[in-house]
């Protein structure tokens, strides 16, 4: 009876999962959390690969052991920002139950039980009211269910929780997020994940292949809604979470050495393929890097725009004049994360020239330019495209207090390659031309 109820509600749950998990993560905070986690997982996995490569040689192994023996214990992380003070009542259970099947007390009971059991386990593990634990449970369990592995083991899931907490704290990803918002996110993650897991376990116990398939579809939809890439590319094993992410990631310059060994290989892919009902795009030229470091940004970057307006006399219809305006910006970026800046603009026959300098921060999927004189500018990193000519195109979207960048759905809607390189509505494309081509 329970299995029948779970399966009958599965399609509705999947529908609301597709809507950003009931809308809980369709906001700037949700976008920041997702990007921060993806960046940290990518960096951690890259560091593991590099460590494995170093251990492959006897001399490298000796050096690694020596440095490990002399390493000082890391300072304990202040995890207050990933915790929340609960309201004392469940905030999302009835809302989600009504979305699934309004007025059905059995659905409410199932969702309430899912949340209560998770809360009980979290307290037993020493992590009550912990958003990082809910995020770990969400990612690990949905990935495991999707690939038919069932409920994941606790140790790697707790390790993932620690990785997520560290990333969120260090990148201040939860600054400004209230206790109530954290609780709502926490409950949403647990309920959608717990529902998929319940369908899977009921199907396993009853030997019902169709129910297992349904649970895998639910888990996949959960992952797609949160991360925005195919769940086929997301796995969780005893070695932790792995995301074969096609989207670009800006690495934290403070912890990534400026060495070619930290760079990943370029990949051939199309993150914005043609869509039905839309005009075909020009083929994407060159290759995209799935991650960048400060080394990738070194060089001279140019960006600019202009407009020409023709005026017509409203009485006679005759040509009345033309107004031309343009501006150009140039950043010369160095490997030590500093830059020199030049600006030139012209409008109404007046020319303005400015210069400045500053430092760059790469963190959490964003590139921040801290000027000495001008206002700080922060950009969401969209793509790094290496052209066949050797030129590079950096695609960015400026963010501010009321716009923290595009989420996965926004990227799919607002970005494309109509001219052969990636552009987004409201975005900027910076070009770095090889010296021999200048």
C-alpha positions in Angstrom: 0.0 0.0 0.0 2.8 2.4 0.9 4.7 1.5 -2.2 1.6 2.1 -4.4 1.2 5.5 -2.7 4.8 6.5 -3.2 4.9 5.5 -6.8 1.6 7.2 -7.6 3.0 10.4 -6.2 6.4 10.1 -7.9 5.5 12.0 -11.1 4.2 15.0 -9.1 7.3 15.0 -6.9 9.5 14.9 -10.0 7.6 17.8 -11.5 8.3 20.0 -8.4 11.9 18.8 -8.2 12.4 20.1 -11.7 11.1 23.5 -10.5 14.3 24.1 -8.6 13.2 21.7 -5.8 9.9 23.4 -5.3 11.6 26.8 -5.9 13.8 26.6 -2.8 17.0 27.1 -4.7 15.7 29.4 -7.5 17.4 32.4 -5.9 20.8 34.0 -5.6 21.6 32.1 -2.4 20.8 28.8 -4.0 23.0 29.7 -7.0 25.9 30.6 -4.8 25.6 27.4 -2.7 25.6 25.3 -5.9 28.5 27.0 -7.5 30.6 26.9 -4.4 30.1 23.2 -3.9 30.8 22.4 -7.5 34.0 24.4 -7.4 35.2 22.8 -4.3 34.5 19.2 -5.4 36.3 19.9 -8.7 39.3 21.3 -6.8 39.4 18.5 -4.3 39.2 15.8 -7.0 42.0 17.6 -9.0 44.2 17.7 -5.9 43.6 14.0 -5.3 44.6 13.2 -8.9 47.8 15.3 -8.5 48.6 13.6 -5.2 48.1 10.2 -6.7 50.5 11.2 -9.6 53.1 12.3 -7.1 52.9 9.1 -5.1 53.5 7.0 -8.3 57.2 7.8 -8.0 59.3 6.6 -5.1 61.1 9.9 -4.6 57.8 11.8 -4.8 56.3 9.4 -2.2 59.2 10.2 0.2 58.8 13.9 -0.2 55.0 13.6 0.3 55.5 11.6 3.5 58.0 14.0 4.9 55.8 17.0 4.3 52.8 15.2 5.8 54.8 14.3 8.9 55.8 17.9 9.5 52.4 19.4 8.8 50.6 21.3 11.6 47.0 20.4 12.5 44.6 22.6 10.7 42.7 25.2 12.8 39.2 24.1 13.7 36.7 25.6 11.3 34.0 27.9 12.7 30.9 26.2 11.2 28.3 28.5 12.7 27.2 29.7 9.3 26.1 26.2 8.1 24.0 25.7 11.2 20.6 27.2 11.9 18.4 27.8 14.8 15.2 25.9 14.1 11.8 27.5 14.5 10.5 24.5 16.4 8.1 23.4 13.7 8.5 21.9 10.3 8.3 24.6 7.6 8.1 22.8 4.3 6.4 19.5 5.0 2.8 20.5 4.6 3.6 22.8 1.7 5.3 20.0 -0.3 2.6 17.5 0.8 -0.1 19.8 -0.6 1.9 20.2 -3.9 2.0 16.4 -4.2 -1.6 15.5 -3.1 -3.5 18.2 -1.3 -5.5 16.9 1.6 -4.0 13.4 1.6 -3.0 12.7 5.2 -0.8 9.7 4.2 1.4 11.9 2.1 1.9 14.4 4.9 2.6 11.5 7.3 5.3 10.0 5.0 7.0 13.4 4.5 6.9 14.2 8.2 8.4 10.8 9.0 11.2 11.3 6.4 12.2 14.6 8.0 11.9 13.3 11.6 14.0 10.2 10.9 16.7 12.3 9.3 16.7 14.8 12.2 17.1 11.9 14.6 20.1 10.5 12.6 21.6 14.0 12.4 21.5 14.4 16.2 23.0 11.0 16.7 25.8 11.9 14.4 26.5 15.1 16.2 25.3 17.4 13.4 21.8 18.6 14.3 20.3 21.5 12.3 23.2 21.3 9.8 22.6 22.5 6.2 25.9 21.0 5.1 24.8 17.6 6.3 21.5 17.9 4.3 23.5 19.0 1.2 25.8 15.9 1.6 22.8 13.6 2.1 21.1 15.1 -1.0 24.1 14.8 -3.3 25.4 11.4 -2.0 22.0 9.7 -1.8 20.6 10.9 -5.1 23.8 10.0 -6.9 23.8 6.5 -5.3 20.1 5.8 -6.0 20.4 7.1 -9.5 23.2 4.6 -10.3 21.4 1.8 -8.4 23.7 1.6 -5.4 21.0 2.5 -2.8 21.7 4.3 0.4 25.4 5.4 0.7 27.7 4.5 3.6 28.0 7.0 6.4 31.8 7.6 6.5 32.2 9.0 3.0 28.9 11.0 3.3 30.2 12.6 6.5 33.5 13.3 4.8 31.5 15.0 2.0 29.6 17.0 4.6 32.9 18.3 6.0 34.1 19.3 2.5 30.9 21.1 1.8 30.9 22.9 5.2 34.5 24.0 4.6 33.7 25.4 1.2 30.6 27.3 2.3 32.3 28.8 5.3 35.5 29.8 3.5 33.6 31.4 0.6 31.1 33.0 2.9 28.4 31.5 0.7 25.7 31.7 3.4 26.3 35.3 4.4 22.9 37.0 4.6 21.0 33.7 4.6 18.6 33.7 7.6 18.0 30.8 9.9 14.6 30.3 8.5 15.9 30.2 4.9 18.5 27.6 5.9 15.8 25.5 7.6 13.6 25.7 4.5 16.5 24.6 2.3 17.4 21.8 4.7 13.9 20.4 4.8 13.5 20.7 1.1 16.7 18.7 0.4 15.9 16.1 3.0 12.3 15.6 1.8 12.9 15.3 -1.9 15.9 13.0 -1.3 14.1 10.9 1.4 11.2 10.4 -0.9 13.4 9.1 -3.8 15.2 6.8 -1.3 11.9 5.5 0.1 10.6 4.6 -3.3 13.9 2.9 -4.1 14.0 0.9 -0.8 10.4 -0.2 -1.1 11.0 -1.3 -4.6 14.1 -3.3 -3.6 12.3 -5.0 -0.7 9.4 -5.9 -2.9 11.5 -6.8 -6.0 9.6 -4.2 -8.0 11.8 -3.2 -10.9 9.4 -0.5 -12.1 9.5 1.2 -8.7 13.3 1.1 -8.6 13.3 2.7 -12.1 10.9 5.4 -10.8 13.1 6.1 -7.8 16.1 6.5 -10.1 14.2 9.0 -12.3 13.3 11.0 -9.2 16.9 11.0 -7.9 18.2 12.0 -11.4 15.6 14.9 -11.5 16.7 16.0 -8.1 20.4 16.2 -9.2 19.5 17.9 -12.4 17.5 20.6 -10.7 20.2 21.3 -8.2 23.4 21.1 -10.3 22.0 21.6 -13.8 24.0 18.8 -15.5 23.1 15.3 -16.5 23.0 12.9 -13.4 24.9 10.4 -15.6 27.9 12.7 -14.8 27.5 12.6 -11.0 28.7 9.6 -9.0 29.2 8.9 -5.3 31.5 6.1 -4.1 33.7 5.3 -1.1 36.1 7.8 -2.7 33.5 10.6 -2.5 31.5 12.7 -4.9 32.6 13.1 -8.5 31.0 15.6 -10.8 32.1 15.4 -14.5 31.1 19.0 -14.9 30.8 20.5 -18.4 30.4 24.0 -17.0 33.4 26.2 -16.4 34.8 26.7 -12.9 37.0 29.5 -11.6 39.5 28.1 -9.1 40.3 29.8 -5.9 43.5 31.7 -6.6 44.4 31.7 -2.9 44.8 28.0 -2.7 45.8 27.0 -6.3 49.4 27.4 -7.2 50.3 29.2 -10.4 51.7 26.1 -12.1 50.8 24.3 -15.3 50.3 21.2 -13.3 47.1 22.6 -11.8 45.5 23.2 -15.2 43.1 20.7 -16.6 42.9 19.6 -20.2 40.7 21.4 -22.7 37.6 19.6 -23.6 35.4 19.5 -26.7 31.8 19.9 -25.7 28.8 22.1 -26.3 27.2 23.3 -23.1 24.5 25.2 -25.1 23.4 23.0 -27.9 20.7 24.0 -30.4 17.2 23.9 -29.1 14.0 22.9 -30.9 12.1 26.0 -32.1 15.1 28.2 -32.1 17.3 29.2 -35.1 20.4 27.0 -35.4 23.6 28.5 -33.9 27.0 28.8 -35.6 29.2 25.9 -34.6 31.2 26.4 -31.4 34.8 27.2 -32.5 37.8 25.9 -30.7 37.7 24.3 -27.3 36.5 25.1 -23.8 38.4 24.6 -20.6 36.5 22.9 -17.8 38.4 24.9 -15.2 40.7 27.9 -15.1 43.4 29.2 -12.8 45.2 32.6 -12.6 47.7 31.3 -15.1 44.9 31.1 -17.7 44.1 34.8 -17.2 47.6 36.1 -17.6 47.9 38.5 -20.5 46.3 41.5 -22.2 42.5 41.4 -22.4 40.3 43.8 -24.4 36.6 44.5 -24.2 34.5 47.2 -25.6 31.1 48.3 -27.1 29.7 51.1 -29.2 26.5 52.5 -30.6 25.4 54.7 -33.5 22.1 56.6 -33.4 20.6 58.3 -36.4 18.2 61.1 -35.7 15.3 62.1 -37.9 13.2 65.3 -37.8 9.7 64.2 -36.6 8.1 67.0 -38.6 9.9 66.7 -42.0 11.2 63.1 -41.8 14.6 64.4 -42.9 17.9 63.2 -41.5 18.8 65.4 -38.5 22.2 64.0 -37.3 24.1 61.1 -35.9 25.3 60.4 -32.4 28.2 58.0 -31.9 29.4 56.6 -28.6 31.9 53.9 -27.7 34.1 52.6 -25.0 37.0 50.2 -24.6 38.5 48.5 -21.6 41.9 46.8 -21.3 43.1 44.6 -18.4 46.7 43.5 -18.3 46.7 40.6 -15.8 49.8 39.2 -14.1 50.4 35.8 -12.6 50.6 37.3 -9.1 46.9 38.2 -9.3 47.5 41.9 -10.0 46.3 43.9 -13.0 46.7 47.2 -14.8 43.5 48.8 -16.2 42.9 51.3 -19.0 39.6 52.8 -20.1 38.8 55.1 -23.0 35.3 56.3 -24.0 33.9 58.8 -26.3 30.4 60.4 -26.5 29.1 63.8 -27.6 32.5 64.6 -29.0 34.1 64.2 -25.6 36.8 61.6 -24.9 37.5 60.2 -21.4 40.6 58.3 -20.5 41.2 56.6 -17.2 43.8 54.2 -15.7 43.8 52.1 -12.5 45.2 49.0 -11.0 44.3 46.4 -8.5 44.1 42.7 -7.5 42.0 39.7 -8.7 40.2 37.0 -6.6 39.0 33.8 -8.2 36.6 32.0 -5.9 33.2 30.3 -5.9 32.7 30.5 -9.7 33.3 34.3 -9.7 36.1 36.6 -10.7 36.4 39.8 -8.6 38.5 42.8 -9.7 39.4 45.0 -6.7 40.5 48.4 -8.0 42.6 50.9 -6.1 40.4 53.8 -7.2 37.3 52.5 -8.9 34.5 50.4 -7.5 35.1 46.7 -7.2 33.6 44.7 -10.0 32.5 41.0 -9.7 31.7 38.7 -12.6 30.1 35.3 -12.8 32.5 33.1 -14.9 30.7 31.6 -17.8 33.3 30.2 -20.2 36.9 30.2 -21.3 37.1 29.5 -25.1 40.4 28.8 -26.9 40.0 29.7 -30.5 41.7 27.8 -33.4 43.9 30.9 -34.0 45.2 30.7 -30.4 43.1 33.7 -29.2 41.1 33.3 -26.0 37.6 34.5 -25.3 36.5 35.0 -21.7 32.7 35.1 -21.3 31.5 36.8 -18.1 28.3 38.2 -16.6 28.6 41.1 -14.1 26.9 40.5 -10.8 25.7 43.0 -8.1 23.6 43.2 -5.0 20.3 42.3 -6.8 21.7 39.9 -9.3 24.1 37.1 -8.3 24.3 35.6 -11.8 22.5 33.0 -13.8 21.5 29.6 -12.3 21.5 26.5 -14.5 18.1 27.3 -16.0 19.0 30.9 -16.6 22.3 29.9 -18.4 20.4 27.5 -20.7 17.9 30.2 -21.6 20.2 33.3 -21.8 23.5 31.9 -23.2 24.5 30.4 -26.5 27.0 30.6 -29.4 25.2 32.4 -32.2 28.5 33.8 -33.4 30.6 30.8 -32.8 31.7 31.7 -29.2 29.7 31.7 -26.0 27.7 34.9 -25.2 25.0 35.6 -22.6 22.3 38.2 -22.5 23.7 41.0 -20.4 27.2 39.5 -20.5 30.6 40.6 -21.7 33.1 38.9 -23.9 36.8 39.7 -23.4 39.4 38.8 -26.0 43.1 38.0 -25.6 44.9 38.0 -28.9 48.2 36.1 -29.3 51.2 38.4 -29.5 52.1 37.3 -33.0 48.6 38.3 -34.2 48.6 41.8 -32.7 
